[in-house]
Amino acid sequence: MCVQYLFSCLSGEPLNLIKGLQLTAENYPIAYKAWTDHYENKWELSYHYWSNIQMLPKLKTQSALELRELLDNFNENRSALYA
């Protein structure tokens, strides 16, 4: 029952990773392995965060708000790289 509830809460990419599985307790370890293989892939995660840093928009104006948003996005991705 808990497995069915968990699966019913999924959407998007996490659901797509396991959508071919039947909703049974026996398939939970298979689903869990699919999620961890995908989301704990350090190379993929590093590439993702580095790409985010490279794609940060250039400042268009000398705005404190725009600079703060840029720094926040940079620091968020940099911190994720070091995690």
LINVEN-V303407 format. One record per run of one state. SS is the DSSP state (H for helix, E for strand, - for the rest). FROM is the first residue (numbers start at 0). LEN is the number of residues. If there is no record, write none. Layout:
ss->SS from->FROM len->LEN
ss->SS from->FROM len->LEN
This chain:
ss->- from->0 len->1
ss->H from->1 len->7
ss->- from->8 len->3
ss->H from->11 len->7
ss->- from->18 len->6
ss->H from->24 len->15
ss->- from->39 len->2
ss->H from->41 len->13
ss->- from->54 len->9
ss->H from->63 len->19
ss->- from->82 len->1
